[in-house]
Amino acid sequence: MALKERLVREDYEVLSANDGPEVLKSLDSARKPDIVLLGIEAPDNGGLATCERIRTKAPGVVLILLSDSGSEADTIKGLDAGADDYVRIPFSLEVLLARIRSAVRSRLSAAGYQQLLEVGDLQIDVRNYLVRVKGRWTPLPPQEFRLLTVLARSAGEPLSRQELALRAGGRWRDASGHSVTVHVSRIRAAVEKPSDYTYIHNIRGFGYRFKPVLKRTPEASATLPAHYTEAPQSG
């Protein structure tokens, strides 16, 4: 329970499964998990078979084994079965969270995702969850960091609030348009206020578009293409 509560506080959406077959079933659902924490007593045939089936059904999922057996031989068996990491029980929640972040970064890197986004005077360090504006680090909470990263990766593409929430993943899949608007406003306050650029532009009645535009220039007041209309930057 402590693990679930902590993951929720870190803005992960947590789904529980009672056994291996239930985990495998979740991989066929519309809301299949991005990360699987699979608890096994030891990497016996049953646990290893489940691990291998998870990897076969979902090659891109982050898979971490949690086991009360920490022998070198068992760790090797688990990793060879397709796990991204092997964590011995009992474990520190902080260490587990760090291992989850590390495994996610490795998966994203393997998938070809750019780990450092640079545009205008903004830098987004995806690997380390850091944002820098004009050379100064600017802290953002996890949900806002993900929203900003999605926007930056989709530069120039009009995104509805619903699509933005979907791409940000986790609990954002069920986020309301109002929730997204509130967090985008906070991103603007943190990122655009100290910047020489305006990055996030409203598309009235639809969503947002990410494009770096220098402030106090004719381009700053330019409109979007004919089928979209810029809205005031209030959120």
Backbone torsions as a table, in degrees:
resi	resn	phi	psi	omega
1	MET	NA	-39.2	179.5
2	ALA	-62.2	-38.2	179.4
3	LEU	-65.1	-46.4	-179.8
4	LYS	-61.1	-44.9	-179.5
5	GLU	-62.1	-40.4	-179.1
6	ARG	-68.1	-40.9	178.6
7	LEU	-62.9	-39.7	178.0
8	VAL	-64.0	-40.5	178.1
9	ARG	-64.2	-28.6	178.2
10	GLU	-84.7	7.0	175.1
11	ASP	77.5	25.9	170.5
12	TYR	-90.8	143.0	170.2
13	GLU	-88.0	124.2	-172.4
14	VAL	-111.1	125.4	174.0
15	LEU	-115.0	132.6	-177.3
16	SER	-100.3	145.8	175.9
17	ALA	-133.4	143.6	-175.6
18	ASN	-85.9	-24.0	-177.6
19	ASP	-157.8	177.9	-178.4
20	GLY	-58.0	-47.7	179.2
21	PRO	-57.9	-35.7	178.9
22	GLU	-68.9	-36.1	175.7
23	VAL	-63.5	-45.9	-179.6
24	LEU	-61.9	-38.3	178.5
25	LYS	-63.3	-37.3	-179.2
26	SER	-64.0	-25.0	-179.2
27	LEU	-72.0	-14.3	177.9
28	ASP	-97.4	-3.6	-176.6
29	SER	-81.9	165.6	179.2
30	ALA	-66.1	-28.0	-179.6
31	ARG	-108.7	53.2	-177.7
32	LYS	-65.0	146.8	-175.4
33	PRO	-71.2	152.9	173.2
34	ASP	-91.2	-24.8	-178.2
35	ILE	-133.3	134.6	175.7
36	VAL	-120.6	122.4	171.5
37	LEU	-101.6	108.2	-173.6
38	LEU	-105.7	112.2	178.5
39	GLY	-87.2	126.8	177.6
40	ILE	-136.1	146.9	-179.4
41	GLU	-66.3	-39.6	175.6
42	ALA	-164.2	155.6	-179.7
43	PRO	-70.8	62.3	175.9
44	ASP	-79.0	-173.5	-176.9
45	ASN	-60.9	-41.8	-179.3
46	GLY	-62.3	-48.5	-179.1
47	GLY	-65.1	-42.1	179.5
48	LEU	-67.0	-37.2	179.2
49	ALA	-64.7	-41.0	177.6
50	THR	-63.6	-43.5	178.9
51	CYS	-58.9	-46.1	-178.7
52	GLU	-65.6	-38.2	179.6
53	ARG	-68.9	-37.1	176.2
54	ILE	-61.5	-45.9	-178.6
55	ARG	-64.5	-36.1	179.1
56	THR	-68.8	-43.8	-177.8
57	LYS	-73.1	-32.5	-175.8
58	ALA	-137.6	78.6	-176.4
59	PRO	-58.1	-27.7	-176.0
60	GLY	-92.1	-5.9	-177.1
61	VAL	-71.6	144.4	174.0
62	VAL	-80.6	121.7	-174.8
63	LEU	-121.1	116.6	179.9
64	ILE	-121.5	126.7	178.5
65	LEU	-90.4	136.2	175.1
66	LEU	-116.0	120.3	-174.9
67	SER	-143.9	150.2	176.4
68	ASP	-85.1	1.0	175.5
69	SER	-104.2	120.1	-177.0
70	GLY	-114.9	20.7	-179.2
71	SER	-68.3	155.4	-179.6
72	GLU	-61.6	-40.0	-178.5
73	ALA	-64.0	-43.2	-179.8
74	ASP	-68.2	-37.0	177.8
75	THR	-62.0	-43.2	179.4
76	ILE	-63.4	-42.2	178.8
77	LYS	-60.0	-43.7	-179.2
78	GLY	-64.2	-44.3	179.6
79	LEU	-67.5	-39.0	178.2
80	ASP	-66.8	-24.5	179.7
81	ALA	-79.7	-5.5	175.3
82	GLY	118.1	0.8	179.6
83	ALA	-71.3	146.2	175.6
84	ASP	-79.8	-28.1	179.8
85	ASP	-156.4	162.8	-177.2
86	TYR	-135.5	116.6	-174.7
87	VAL	-117.3	128.5	-178.3
88	ARG	-83.5	137.9	174.2
89	ILE	-89.5	134.7	0.4
90	PRO	-77.9	157.3	-178.3
91	PHE	-138.0	160.0	174.5
92	SER	-80.7	133.1	177.8
93	LEU	-59.7	-38.3	-179.8
94	GLU	-64.3	-40.4	179.4
95	VAL	-67.3	-42.3	178.9
96	LEU	-61.7	-43.4	179.1
97	LEU	-61.4	-40.3	178.1
98	ALA	-64.3	-38.8	179.3
99	ARG	-68.6	-36.3	176.0
100	ILE	-62.3	-47.4	179.9
101	ARG	-60.8	-41.0	180.0
102	SER	-64.0	-43.9	-179.7
103	ALA	-64.9	-40.0	178.4
104	VAL	-63.4	-44.1	179.0
105	ARG	-60.6	-41.2	-179.5
106	SER	-63.8	-41.2	178.7
107	ARG	-64.8	-44.2	179.4
108	LEU	-63.3	-40.3	179.6
109	SER	-64.9	-42.0	179.5
110	ALA	-65.1	-30.2	179.7
111	ALA	-81.1	-3.5	176.6
112	GLY	90.9	15.3	179.0
113	TYR	-74.9	133.1	177.5
114	GLN	-66.8	132.1	-173.9
115	GLN	-94.0	-16.3	177.2
116	LEU	-130.2	113.1	179.5
117	LEU	-100.7	126.6	-179.4
118	GLU	-128.7	124.0	178.6
119	VAL	-151.9	133.9	-176.0
120	GLY	57.6	-127.8	176.1
121	ASP	-106.6	24.1	-178.6
122	LEU	-109.9	134.1	173.0
123	GLN	-124.8	131.6	176.5
124	ILE	-118.3	112.1	179.4
125	ASP	-92.0	92.7	-175.5
126	VAL	-64.1	-37.0	-177.1
127	ARG	-61.4	-39.0	-173.8
128	ASN	-111.9	10.5	177.3
129	TYR	57.0	47.4	-177.1
130	LEU	-128.2	147.2	177.3
131	VAL	-126.1	137.2	178.6
132	ARG	-129.0	132.4	178.2
133	VAL	-121.6	122.2	-178.5
134	LYS	50.8	41.2	175.5
135	GLY	84.3	-2.1	-179.0
136	ARG	-111.4	132.4	179.6
137	TRP	-69.0	133.4	-178.3
138	THR	-121.7	111.7	-177.9
139	PRO	-70.7	136.3	173.5
140	LEU	-131.2	139.2	174.6
141	PRO	-64.8	158.7	-173.3
142	PRO	-52.6	-44.6	-175.6
143	GLN	-66.0	-36.3	179.5
144	GLU	-75.6	-32.9	175.3
145	PHE	-61.6	-42.8	-179.4
146	ARG	-66.4	-40.7	178.1
147	LEU	-61.8	-45.1	179.4
148	LEU	-63.2	-41.1	-179.9
149	THR	-63.8	-42.8	178.3
150	VAL	-61.6	-44.6	179.0
151	LEU	-61.1	-46.2	-177.3
152	ALA	-65.8	-38.7	178.8
153	ARG	-67.3	-23.8	-177.2
154	SER	-105.9	29.1	-175.0
155	ALA	-50.0	129.8	179.1
156	GLY	88.0	-13.0	-177.3
157	GLU	-93.9	124.9	175.5
158	PRO	-66.7	127.8	-179.9
159	LEU	-121.5	128.9	173.1
160	SER	-72.0	161.9	177.6
161	ARG	-61.3	-37.8	-179.9
162	GLN	-66.7	-43.0	179.2
163	GLU	-66.3	-38.5	178.2
164	LEU	-62.0	-44.2	178.4
165	ALA	-63.6	-41.1	-179.3
166	LEU	-63.3	-45.3	-178.0
167	ARG	-69.4	-26.7	178.5
168	ALA	-72.2	-19.8	173.1
169	GLY	72.7	-172.2	179.6
170	GLY	56.0	-139.5	-179.1
171	ARG	-66.4	-14.3	179.7
172	TRP	-65.9	-18.6	179.9
173	ARG	-58.4	-28.2	-178.6
174	ASP	-108.3	13.3	-175.9
175	ALA	-70.5	145.8	177.1
176	SER	-84.0	161.6	177.0
177	GLY	-60.0	-37.2	179.8
178	HIS	-64.6	-40.4	179.3
179	SER	-61.0	-43.7	178.6
180	VAL	-62.7	-42.9	-179.9
181	THR	-59.1	-44.0	-179.9
182	VAL	-61.2	-45.0	-177.2
183	HIS	-72.2	-34.0	175.8
184	VAL	-64.1	-38.9	177.0
185	SER	-60.2	-39.6	179.0
186	ARG	-69.2	-37.0	176.1
187	ILE	-61.7	-43.7	179.2
188	ARG	-60.1	-43.1	-179.2
189	ALA	-62.7	-38.2	-176.7
190	ALA	-80.7	-36.5	-171.4
191	VAL	-100.9	-45.3	-173.0
192	GLU	-82.4	-30.1	-178.1
193	LYS	-58.7	-46.6	179.6
194	PRO	-84.6	-4.1	-174.8
195	SER	-89.9	160.1	172.9
196	ASP	-87.4	1.8	-176.1
197	TYR	-124.0	153.5	163.6
198	THR	-100.8	126.1	-174.4
199	TYR	-106.4	-40.0	-172.2
200	ILE	-106.3	121.4	-176.4
201	HIS	-115.7	133.7	177.6
202	ASN	-70.7	144.8	167.6
203	ILE	-117.6	107.5	-170.2
204	ARG	-51.9	128.4	177.5
205	GLY	69.5	9.5	-175.6
206	PHE	-131.5	-65.7	-176.0
207	GLY	175.2	-125.6	-172.1
208	TYR	-143.3	160.4	171.1
209	ARG	-135.6	137.4	178.9
210	PHE	-97.7	121.0	177.9
211	LYS	-157.7	124.8	178.8
212	PRO	-73.6	120.3	178.3
213	VAL	-128.7	124.3	178.9
214	LEU	-60.5	138.4	178.7
215	LYS	-72.2	154.1	176.7
216	ARG	59.7	40.6	174.1
217	THR	-129.7	159.5	177.8
218	PRO	-55.2	-33.8	-177.8
219	GLU	-67.2	-25.2	-176.5
220	ALA	-63.0	-22.9	-179.4
221	SER	-106.5	10.9	-179.2
222	ALA	-66.3	150.0	179.4
223	THR	-92.0	164.8	176.1
224	LEU	-76.7	175.2	176.8
225	PRO	-54.4	164.8	-168.9
226	ALA	-53.5	-33.0	-175.5
227	HIS	-86.7	4.3	174.5
228	TYR	-129.4	157.4	179.2
229	THR	-133.4	128.5	176.5
230	GLU	-64.4	136.6	175.4
231	ALA	-108.6	161.5	177.6
232	PRO	-55.3	151.4	-174.8
233	GLN	-85.0	46.1	-177.1
234	SER	-90.3	-7.1	-178.7
235	GLY	145.9	NA	NA
